[in-house]
Amino acid sequence: MEINIASLQDHILTRARGRPDVHEDFDFAIERYHREFLASTGGRKMDLESTWRHVLENGPRVDDVPERAKSNAKAVAVRQEGNRYYADRVLDEAAEKYNESICWAEPGSEELGIGFANRSAICYEHGDYEICLLNIALARKHNCPVKLEPKLAAREQNCRQQIAAGMSQVSVPNPRFAMNVETDPKIPFMAKGLRMTEVPAYGRAMVAERSFRPGDVLMKEKVFMTMSDPQYQYLHCHFCGESKLFNLIPCSDCASVMYCSDKCRQEDKRTLHRFECGIKEKLNHLYTSIVALGPRMFLYGLTLFGDKVDVMQKVCEAQKRSGSNPLDVDYSNGYNPLEVFKNLNQVKVTKKEEKNYRRFMFTASIYFTVYMQSPAVRALIVSEDQQKFMLRCFMDYKQICLQASMFFWDEANAPLFPIASIINHSCDPNVYAIPRMSHFKMVALKPIAKGEQIFFSYGPVWYKNGDKAKQDSTMSLFLFQCDCVACNPARLKRWLATQKRLDEHGIRDLRTCSKVIADDLAPLAAKMNAVQQFIKKYAHTHPNESFCSVLQGFTDILYEALMNEWANKMRSEALEQVDRGL
C-alpha cells in the first residue's frame, strides 16, 4: 500500500482545528498574563527596563508549570491509547501516541523498544518498508523484549522481500528538483540573476535580473532556525522542523521534544536545547508562534559566538539596525551560520503600534524570567549589564523574526529563511514554494521576465478562491489586507480586460494537457512536461481562466512531486542508517 503523504501532511497541519482546547490554552496563558500586567500597572506607559523590573518584582511566575520528566508508567499509559487507535485503524493518531510513549520512556527501558516496535507495525501497513526497517532496528537497539523478536524478524523479512521485488516507493520514477539553472557564484543554492531591491509598496523585495522559464528551480535555502508549535511536539523534529512522523527519536533527558535523526538531536543539544531542557514545558506554556523565535535567536547567536557574551554584545551593539540584504552573505565557501546571524542582526525594525510595542516589551520580560531558570543560561548571563543585553535582544529579535518570517499559514512550524523572507506575497504568484521542510525550495510557475518581482502565495491564489473567500483567508491567516493585482478592485478590472482568449490550437492543446493531468497512470514527469509546454506557449493569455486552470494543475503536480522527492530521500536515508547499523 502506498504511503499517503498528503494525508500525513493534512493530519499534521490541521490537527489543531480538531483540538481547540490545546491551542487556546497556549494562546490564553500569555494573553491572560498580559491582561493581568496591564491591570497591575494601571495601563501606564513604561519603557522596556521598567517593564522588565516590574515583571521581576511582581510576576507573573511560570514556576508552577510542571516539566515532563521521563516516566515508564506514563509511557505505558500513552502507548495503550495508541493501541486503541491502532485497533480502530486510526493509524496516524496511533503513530502520534506511540511517539509520545517513546518520548516518555526512560532510557535503557524496554518501554522505549516497544514503542519503536509498535511504530514499525504502522509503517509496514503503510507500505513504507524502509522506515519500517529503521524502526525495527531502533526497537532492537533500545531493549525491545525478546518475546517480540519473532514478530520483528518476520516483519523485517517481509520488508526486505517487498523492497527486492521493487515494491518500494523509492523505485517509482519521480521528477527531481536539483538546481537546473546557472547558480549565483556567491550563493550556490540560488539562481544567478536574482537581487534584492526596495519597492515602496512592499519594502524589501526580490527581483529577476534575467528571464526564467516554468520549472526552473530558483532556490533551495537551508532553514536558519525554526520552532514547532508545542501541539506538534511529537510530530516534528525540534531542530530542523521536518514532519518525519515515523522517524522521530526522543531527547534523552526530557519528554518534551523529538528529533528526526541523531544528528539533529546532537546539534540541538549543542546549540539550543541545552538552554531549554528542563524548562521546555514552561516555554511551551508561553508559546506565541513566530514571536517565540526571538529569544531562541539570541541563544543560538550566543552559541555561534562560542558562549562569549561580551564578544557577542560588542559585535551586536556595534552594528546599526539600518537594514540588511541577506544576499550580501557569501556562501561560496560553505554555510556559515554566524555570518547569517550577523546579517539578520542588522535587519531594520519597523515601528510598531504602541499597544503592540508594549506587548513585545512584556513578552520579552516574561520570557527573560523563564530562561533565567535554566542553569545553562544563568551560568553565562551573570552581570546586570549582560542581563539587560539579553533582554534588549529578546525584544529586538522578536520583531526581527516577525518581519523576516512570512509563513503565518503554517500552523505547525515557524521557520526562518533569511533570503526567502524578502520574497513578497501575491495571490497571483509566479513561483511555487515548499517551505515546510528544512529547506525552502522555489520553482518558477510561469515565465518570469527580466525586471519582474518574484512573488509566491502565502496561502490562497485568486484563481482557486472566490474574491470574498480569498480576502477572508488572507486577513485571517496573515493579518494584512492584500493589495495585489487580484485583490485591488480597480487593478483587477484593468488586468482582466487584458486577457486573451485561446485560439483553436490553444483549445486543442488545452484538451490534450488536461487529459494528461487527469490521467492517474501518467508519470509525474510526463504531466510536468505537458503543463510546462502549455504554460510557455500560452502565457500571453494570462489571466485567462483556462490558462489559470493549467497553472493550478501545475501547482498540484509540483506539490506531489516535491513531496515524493522529500519522502523518497527520507526512505533512502532510513535504509542507509539500517545498513550502517544505525
C-alpha positions in Angstrom: 0.0 0.0 0.0 1.4 3.4 -1.0 2.0 5.8 1.9 -0.3 8.8 1.6 2.0 11.7 2.1 -0.8 14.2 1.6 -2.9 12.5 4.3 0.0 12.7 6.8 0.6 16.4 6.0 -3.1 17.1 6.5 -3.0 15.3 9.8 -0.1 17.4 10.9 -1.2 20.7 9.6 -4.9 20.7 10.5 -4.9 18.7 13.8 -5.2 22.0 15.8 -8.6 22.6 14.4 -9.7 19.3 15.9 -8.1 20.1 19.3 -9.1 23.8 20.0 -8.7 23.2 23.7 -4.9 22.8 23.4 -4.3 25.7 21.1 -6.5 28.0 23.2 -4.6 27.1 26.3 -1.2 28.1 24.8 -2.6 31.4 23.5 -4.6 32.0 26.6 -1.7 31.9 29.0 0.3 34.8 27.5 -2.8 36.9 26.9 -4.0 36.3 30.4 -0.6 37.3 31.9 -0.6 40.4 29.7 -4.1 41.5 30.9 -3.0 41.0 34.5 0.1 43.1 33.9 -1.9 45.9 32.3 -4.3 45.8 35.3 -1.5 45.9 37.8 0.2 48.8 36.1 -2.9 50.8 35.5 -2.1 50.8 31.8 0.6 53.5 32.3 3.3 53.8 29.8 6.6 52.1 30.6 9.8 51.5 28.8 11.5 48.2 28.4 13.6 48.3 31.5 10.8 49.4 33.8 8.5 46.7 32.3 11.3 44.1 33.0 11.8 45.3 36.6 8.0 45.2 37.2 7.8 41.6 36.0 10.8 40.6 38.0 9.3 42.0 41.2 5.6 41.2 40.7 5.5 38.4 38.2 3.8 36.6 36.6 5.6 33.5 37.6 5.6 30.4 35.5 7.1 28.2 38.2 4.0 26.1 38.6 4.1 24.6 35.1 5.4 21.0 35.6 8.2 19.7 33.4 7.9 16.3 31.6 10.4 14.0 33.3 10.9 10.5 31.9 8.3 8.0 33.2 7.8 4.4 32.2 4.3 4.4 33.7 3.3 7.3 31.6 4.9 5.7 28.5 2.8 2.5 29.1 -0.4 4.5 29.6 0.1 6.6 26.4 1.1 3.5 24.4 -2.1 1.8 25.4 -4.0 4.8 24.0 -2.1 4.3 20.8 -3.0 0.6 20.8 -6.7 1.6 20.9 -6.3 3.9 17.9 -4.4 1.2 16.1 -7.2 -1.3 16.8 -9.7 1.2 15.3 -7.4 1.7 12.3 -6.8 5.3 13.1 -3.1 4.9 12.2 -1.9 8.5 12.2 -3.3 9.1 15.7 -1.8 5.8 16.8 1.6 6.8 15.5 1.5 10.1 17.3 0.7 8.3 20.6 3.5 5.8 20.0 5.8 8.8 19.5 4.7 10.3 22.8 5.2 7.0 24.5 8.7 6.8 23.1 9.4 10.3 24.4 8.2 9.4 27.9 10.1 6.1 28.1 13.1 6.0 30.4 16.5 5.5 28.7 17.5 1.9 28.7 14.0 0.6 29.4 12.1 -1.9 27.3 9.2 0.6 27.0 11.4 2.5 24.6 11.9 -0.5 22.4 8.3 -1.5 22.5 7.3 2.0 21.2 9.6 1.7 18.2 8.3 -1.9 17.6 4.7 -0.7 17.6 5.6 2.2 15.2 7.2 -0.3 12.8 3.8 -2.1 12.5 2.2 1.1 11.3 5.0 1.7 8.8 4.5 -1.8 7.4 0.8 -1.3 6.9 1.5 2.0 5.1 3.9 0.1 2.8 6.8 2.3 3.9 9.2 -0.6 4.1 12.5 1.4 4.6 11.1 3.3 7.5 9.7 0.1 8.9 13.2 -1.4 8.9 14.5 1.7 10.6 12.0 1.3 13.4 12.8 -2.4 13.8 16.5 -1.6 14.1 15.6 1.1 16.7 13.5 -1.3 18.6 16.3 -3.8 18.9 18.8 -1.2 19.8 16.6 0.0 22.7 15.9 -3.2 24.6 12.8 -4.4 22.9 11.6 -7.6 24.8 12.8 -10.9 23.4 9.1 -12.1 23.1 8.6 -9.6 20.3 11.6 -10.7 18.3 9.7 -13.3 16.2 7.2 -10.6 15.0 10.1 -8.2 14.3 12.1 -10.8 12.4 9.0 -11.8 10.3 8.3 -8.1 9.6 11.9 -7.4 8.6 12.0 -10.3 6.2 8.7 -9.2 4.6 10.1 -5.7 4.2 13.2 -6.8 2.5 11.3 -9.1 0.2 9.0 -6.3 -0.8 12.0 -3.9 -1.5 13.7 -6.7 -3.5 10.5 -7.2 -5.5 10.5 -3.5 -6.5 7.5 -2.6 -4.3 9.3 0.2 -2.6 8.1 3.7 -3.4 11.7 4.7 -4.0 11.6 2.6 -7.2 8.8 4.7 -8.6 10.1 7.3 -11.1 9.7 10.8 -9.8 11.0 14.2 -11.0 14.0 15.5 -9.2 14.3 19.2 -8.3 18.1 19.9 -8.2 19.2 23.4 -9.2 18.7 23.3 -13.0 19.8 26.9 -13.9 23.1 28.7 -13.5 23.7 29.5 -9.9 24.9 32.6 -8.2 28.7 32.2 -7.6 28.3 33.7 -4.1 25.1 31.8 -3.2 25.3 28.4 -4.9 21.8 27.4 -3.7 20.2 30.3 -5.6 19.8 31.1 -9.3 22.0 33.7 -10.8 20.1 36.8 -11.7 18.1 37.4 -8.6 18.6 40.5 -6.5 17.1 42.4 -3.6 15.6 45.9 -4.0 13.4 48.3 -2.1 9.9 48.7 -3.5 7.7 51.5 -2.0 4.6 49.4 -1.6 6.4 46.3 -0.3 9.7 47.3 1.3 12.3 44.6 0.7 11.6 42.6 -2.5 13.3 40.1 -4.8 13.5 41.0 -8.5 14.7 39.0 -11.5 17.6 40.4 -13.5 17.2 37.8 -16.2 14.3 35.7 -17.6 13.3 32.3 -16.2 11.1 29.5 -17.6 8.4 27.4 -15.9 10.1 24.6 -14.0 13.3 26.4 -13.3 14.5 25.7 -9.7 15.4 29.1 -8.4 16.3 28.4 -4.8 17.0 25.7 -2.2 17.7 27.6 1.0 18.5 25.9 4.3 16.5 27.0 7.3 18.4 29.2 9.7 16.3 28.2 12.7 12.8 27.1 13.4 10.3 26.4 16.2 7.5 24.0 16.2 4.1 24.6 17.8 4.1 22.6 21.1 0.9 20.9 19.9 3.0 19.1 17.3 5.9 18.2 19.6 5.5 14.5 18.9 5.2 15.0 15.1 8.1 17.3 14.2 11.8 17.4 14.6 12.5 20.0 17.2 15.7 21.1 15.4 15.1 21.2 11.7 11.3 21.2 11.8 10.7 18.3 9.4 7.5 16.4 9.8 9.0 12.9 9.8 6.3 11.2 11.9 7.8 7.7 11.8 11.5 8.6 12.2 11.4 10.6 15.4 13.7 9.8 18.4 13.5 11.4 21.8 15.6 13.7 23.8 17.5 11.5 26.3 16.8 13.9 29.2 13.3 15.2 28.9 9.9 14.1 27.4 9.2 17.3 25.6 11.0 17.2 22.2 11.8 14.7 19.5 14.2 14.6 16.5 14.3 13.2 13.0 17.9 11.9 13.5 20.6 11.6 16.0 22.5 14.4 14.0 19.6 16.8 14.7 19.4 15.7 18.3 23.1 16.4 18.8 23.0 19.7 17.0 20.1 20.9 19.0 21.7 19.9 22.3 24.9 21.7 21.2 23.1 24.9 20.1 19.7 25.5 21.7 18.2 22.6 23.7 21.0 22.8 26.3 19.4 26.1 27.3 15.8 24.7 27.2 15.9 21.2 28.5 14.4 21.4 32.0 12.3 24.5 31.3 10.7 23.4 27.9 7.2 23.0 29.2 7.3 26.4 30.8 8.3 27.8 27.4 5.6 25.8 25.7 3.1 27.3 28.1 4.1 30.8 26.8 4.3 29.8 23.2 3.5 32.7 20.8 4.3 31.3 17.4 6.9 33.3 15.4 7.5 35.8 18.2 8.8 32.9 20.3 11.7 32.6 17.9 13.2 35.8 19.2 14.7 34.5 22.4 15.9 31.4 20.7 17.7 33.5 18.1 19.6 35.2 20.9 20.6 31.9 22.4 21.5 30.5 19.0 23.7 33.5 18.4 25.3 33.0 21.8 26.3 29.5 20.7 27.7 30.9 17.4 29.8 33.3 19.4 31.2 30.4 21.4 29.3 31.4 24.6 31.3 34.6 24.7 28.6 37.0 25.9 30.8 40.1 25.9 32.1 39.4 22.4 28.6 38.9 21.1 27.4 42.1 22.8 30.3 44.2 21.3 29.6 42.9 17.8 25.8 43.3 18.0 25.8 46.7 19.5 28.4 48.0 17.0 26.0 47.0 14.2 23.3 49.5 13.3 19.9 48.1 12.5 19.6 50.3 9.5 18.6 47.5 7.2 20.3 44.3 5.8 20.5 42.5 2.5 20.6 38.7 3.1 22.1 38.3 -0.4 25.3 40.0 0.9 26.3 36.9 2.8 28.9 34.9 0.9 28.1 31.1 0.9 30.8 30.2 -1.7 33.0 28.6 0.9 30.1 26.8 2.7 27.3 27.7 5.0 28.4 29.9 8.0 25.5 30.5 10.4 27.5 33.1 12.3 27.6 35.3 9.2 23.9 34.8 8.6 23.2 35.8 12.2 25.3 39.0 11.9 23.3 39.9 8.7 20.0 39.2 10.5 21.1 41.4 13.4 21.1 44.4 11.0 17.5 44.0 9.9 15.7 47.3 10.3 13.0 47.0 12.8 9.8 48.8 11.6 7.9 51.0 14.1 5.0 49.1 15.7 1.7 50.4 17.1 2.1 51.5 20.7 -0.1 48.7 22.0 1.9 46.0 20.1 5.2 47.5 21.1 4.2 47.4 24.8 3.1 43.8 24.3 6.5 42.9 22.9 8.2 44.6 26.0 6.0 42.4 28.3 6.6 39.2 26.4 10.4 39.8 26.3 10.4 40.3 30.0 8.4 37.2 30.9 10.5 35.1 28.5 13.5 36.5 30.3 12.2 35.3 33.7 11.7 31.7 32.3 15.0 31.4 30.5 16.8 32.6 33.6 15.5 29.5 35.3 17.9 27.5 33.1 21.2 26.7 34.7 22.9 26.9 31.4 21.6 30.5 30.8 22.4 31.6 34.4 26.0 30.3 34.0 26.6 32.7 31.0 24.3 35.7 31.7 25.7 36.8 35.0 26.0 40.6 35.3 23.2 43.1 35.2 24.7 44.5 32.0 24.6 41.1 30.4 21.0 40.6 31.5 20.0 43.9 30.0 21.7 42.9 26.8 19.8 39.6 26.7 16.5 41.5 27.4 17.1 44.0 24.6 18.0 41.2 22.2 14.8 39.3 23.1 12.8 42.5 22.3 14.6 43.2 19.0 14.8 39.7 17.8 11.1 39.0 18.4 10.4 41.9 16.0 13.1 40.8 13.5 11.7 37.2 13.4 8.2 38.6 13.0 9.3 40.7 10.0 11.7 38.1 8.5 9.4 35.1 8.7 6.4 35.1 6.4 4.9 31.7 7.0 1.9 32.6 9.0 -0.2 30.0 7.3 1.9 27.1 8.7 0.3 26.2 12.0 2.9 23.6 12.8 6.2 25.5 12.3 7.7 28.9 12.4 10.8 28.6 10.2 13.2 31.5 9.4 14.7 31.6 5.9 16.6 34.8 5.7 16.8 35.0 1.9 13.3 33.7 1.2 12.0 36.3 3.7 12.4 39.1 1.2 10.0 37.4 -1.3 6.6 39.1 -1.1 3.1 37.6 -1.3 0.7 37.8 -4.2 -2.5 36.0 -4.9 -1.2 35.7 -8.5 2.3 34.2 -7.8 4.9 33.5 -10.4 6.8 30.9 -8.3 5.7 27.9 -6.2 7.5 27.1 -3.0 7.6 24.3 -0.4 8.6 25.9 2.9 7.5 23.2 5.3 10.8 21.3 5.2 14.3 22.0 6.4 14.8 23.7 3.1 12.9 26.4 1.1 12.6 25.1 -2.4 11.3 27.5 -5.0 10.3 26.7 -8.6 9.2 29.0 -11.4 5.5 28.6 -12.0 5.2 30.6 -15.2 7.6 32.7 -17.4 9.4 35.4 -15.4 10.6 38.4 -17.3 13.7 40.5 -16.5 12.8 43.2 -14.0 9.8 41.3 -12.7 9.3 41.0 -9.0 9.3 37.4 -7.6 6.0 36.6 -5.8 4.7 33.5 -4.2 1.4 33.0 -2.4 1.5 32.7 1.4 -1.7 30.7 1.0 -4.6 31.5 -1.3 -4.4 32.1 -5.1 -7.0 34.2 -6.9 -8.0 31.6 -9.5 -8.8 29.0 -6.9 -10.7 31.1 -4.3 -13.6 33.5 -4.8 -12.9 37.1 -4.0 -14.5 37.1 -0.6 -13.1 33.7 0.4 -9.6 34.8 -0.7 -9.7 38.1 1.2 -11.1 36.4 4.3 -8.3 33.8 4.2 -5.7 36.5 3.7 -6.9 38.6 6.6 -7.3 35.6 9.0 -4.0 34.0 8.1 -1.7 37.0 7.6 -3.4 39.8 9.4 -2.9 42.2 6.5 -5.1 43.4 3.6 -3.6 42.1 0.4 -3.4 44.7 -2.4 -2.0 42.6 -5.2 -3.3 42.8 -8.7 -6.0 40.3 -8.0 -7.2 42.0 -4.7 -7.3 45.6 -5.7 -10.7 46.1 -7.5 -9.5 48.8 -9.9 -6.3 47.0 -10.8 -8.2 43.7 -11.2 -10.7 45.2 -13.6 -8.0 46.6 -15.8 -6.0 43.4 -15.6 -8.9 41.1 -16.5 -9.5 43.3 -19.5 -6.1 42.4 -20.9 -6.7 38.7 -21.0 -6.7 37.0 -24.4 -8.8 34.0 -25.5 -7.2 30.7 -26.5 -7.4 30.2 -30.3 -8.4 27.0 -31.9 -4.9 25.5 -31.5 -4.9 26.6 -27.9 -8.2 24.9 -27.1 -6.9 21.7 -28.7 -3.7 21.9 -26.7 -5.7 22.6 -23.5 -7.8 19.5 -24.0 -4.6 17.4 -24.5 -2.9 18.9 -21.5 -6.0 18.5 -19.3 -6.2 14.9 -20.4 -2.6 14.2 -19.3 -3.2 16.0 -16.0 -6.3 13.9 -15.3 -4.6 10.6 -16.2 -3.8 8.7 -13.0 -1.5 6.4 -14.8 0.6 9.1 -16.4 4.0 9.6 -14.8 4.5 12.9 -13.0 7.4 13.7 -15.3 5.0 13.5 -18.3 2.5 15.7 -16.6 5.1 18.3 -15.7 6.4 18.3 -19.3 2.8 18.8 -20.7 1.9 21.7 -18.4 5.3 23.4 -18.8 5.0 23.4 -22.5 1.4 24.7 -22.4 2.3 27.5 -19.9 5.3 28.6 -22.0 3.2 28.7 -25.2 0.1 30.4 -23.8 1.5 32.6 -21.0 0.4 35.6 -23.1 -3.3 34.8 -22.4 -2.9 35.2 -18.7 -5.2 35.8 -16.7 -7.4 33.7 -19.0 -9.5 31.2 -16.9 -8.4 28.2 -18.9 -4.7 29.2 -18.6 -5.1 29.6 -14.9 -6.7 26.1 -14.6 -3.4 24.7 -16.0 -1.4 26.9 -13.6 -3.4 25.3 -10.7 -2.8 21.8 -12.2 1.0 22.6 -12.4 0.9 23.7 -8.7 -0.8 20.4 -7.7 1.8 18.4 -9.7 4.7 20.3 -8.2 3.4 19.7 -4.7 3.0 16.0 -5.3 6.4 15.7 -7.0 8.2 17.7 -4.3 6.6 15.8 -1.5 7.5 12.5 -3.2 11.1 13.7 -3.6 11.2 14.5 0.1 9.6 11.2 1.1 12.0 9.1 -1.1 15.0 10.9 0.3 13.7 10.1 3.7 13.3 6.4 2.8 16.7 6.2 1.2 18.4 7.8 4.3 16.5 5.4 6.6 17.8 2.4 4.7 21.3 3.7 4.8 21.0 4.1 8.6 19.9 0.5 8.9 22.7 -0.8 6.7 25.2 1.1 8.8 23.8 -0.4 11.9 22.4 3.0 12.9 
